[in-house]
Amino acid sequence: MCRSIKTLRPPYTESVTEEDVRAAALQYVRKISGFRAPAAHNAEAFDRAVETITRASEELLGALQVRGSR
């Protein structure tokens, strides 16, 4: 588990920016690739993965329905 990735949905956080989602995507790609920063020949694939995961995460967060407290 990527411990530096925080939960980005209510009630854990009320305000999530695009920067927050991108930062989480970047941490995820760093973790699974094993690279903090990719070599030049891997930069395009690394950046593309970050963007794809950012979009998928925004889609997920937008679709989640969080139940209220009972």
C-alpha positions in Angstrom: 0.0 0.0 0.0 1.2 3.5 -0.8 1.1 5.1 2.6 1.7 8.6 1.3 -1.5 8.4 -0.8 -4.4 9.9 1.2 -8.1 9.1 0.8 -9.7 11.6 -1.5 -13.4 11.1 -0.8 -15.8 12.4 1.8 -15.8 12.1 4.8 -12.0 11.9 4.8 -11.7 15.1 2.8 -14.3 17.6 1.6 -12.3 19.5 -0.9 -10.2 17.6 -3.6 -8.3 19.5 -6.3 -7.0 18.2 -9.6 -3.6 18.6 -8.1 -4.5 16.3 -5.2 -5.7 13.6 -7.6 -2.6 14.0 -9.8 -0.3 13.8 -6.8 -1.9 10.5 -5.7 -1.6 9.2 -9.3 2.1 10.1 -9.4 2.7 8.4 -6.1 1.0 5.3 -7.4 3.0 5.2 -10.6 6.3 5.8 -8.7 5.4 2.9 -6.4 4.5 0.3 -9.0 7.3 1.3 -11.4 10.0 1.5 -8.7 11.2 4.9 -10.1 10.9 8.2 -8.4 11.7 9.8 -11.7 12.0 7.9 -14.9 15.0 7.8 -17.3 14.5 9.8 -20.5 13.6 6.7 -22.5 10.8 5.9 -20.0 9.5 9.4 -19.4 6.7 9.3 -22.0 5.3 6.0 -20.7 5.6 7.2 -17.1 3.8 10.5 -17.8 1.1 8.8 -19.8 0.5 6.4 -16.9 0.2 9.3 -14.5 -2.3 11.1 -16.7 -4.4 7.9 -17.3 -4.6 7.1 -13.6 -5.4 10.8 -12.8 -8.4 10.6 -15.3 -9.5 7.3 -14.0 -9.3 8.5 -10.4 -11.3 11.6 -11.2 -13.9 9.5 -12.9 -14.1 7.1 -9.9 -14.4 10.0 -7.4 -17.1 11.6 -9.4 -19.1 8.4 -9.6 -18.9 7.3 -6.0 -22.0 7.7 -3.8 -21.1 8.0 -0.2 -23.8 7.1 2.3 -24.7 9.5 5.0 -24.3 8.7 8.7 -27.1 6.9 10.3 
